[in-house]
Amino acid sequence: MSAPRCGWAMTHADKPFYVDYHDTEWGVPVHDDRLFFEMLILEGAQAGLSWLTILARRDTYRAAFDDFDVQKVAAYDAAKQEALLADPGIIRNKLKIAATIQNARIVIEIQKEFGSFDSYVWKFVGGTPLINHWPTMADVPVSTELSDALSKDLKKRGMKFVGTTIIYSFLQATGLVMDHTLDCYRHPELSK
C-alpha cells in the first residue's frame, strides 16, 4: 500500500514523474536562484494548461532554455525566439516565450538589487516558510494576500505571466508556502 498523498498527486498516480515531483520537490524550501527561475517560468507556462502537461515537458524545457541559466536566457535574440517557437518539446506560445526572456532580465535586476532572487522572494514570508494545515485539497486557496503582494511587485517590475494564481502555485512549488494536506505523509516531514 502506498503512502497517503495530496489528492492532486494521486490524479496521475500512473505517472511516476508526477508522483515523484510531489514526493521530492513540491513544498520543499528552495534557496537556489536557478531553480527559482525555472519554477517561475514553468508555472507561467502552465497558464491555461495542466501541470501534468508542463511537468511532462520539463526536461525539454531545460534543454530549450539552457537549463534556465538566467544570464543566457536574458541574452536571447529574435533568432533564438524563432527557434523556440519551432521547438515541439515546449509550449510554443509567442507571448510565453517572450515573457521568459523579459522575466530573465528582470530576475537579473532583482539579483543586483537584493543580492539574489532568493533574498528578494524570501522577504515576502519573513525568511520562514508558511506552514498551512489544510484538511483537504478543496480547502487550499488558489491565491492569498501573499501571492497578491508578490504578483503585484513582480508586475510592477515588468514581469509577465505572474498573476496571483500563478504566483501562489510558485510559492507552493518552492516551499515558501507548505500546502501538503494533513492526510499527506509529507505534511509532518515539511512542518518541522
Summary of the structure (lengths in Angstrom):
residues: 192
radius of gyration: 16.5
end to end distance: 25.3
largest distance: 51.4
contacts: 563
relative contact order: 0.17
helix: 59%
strand: 2%
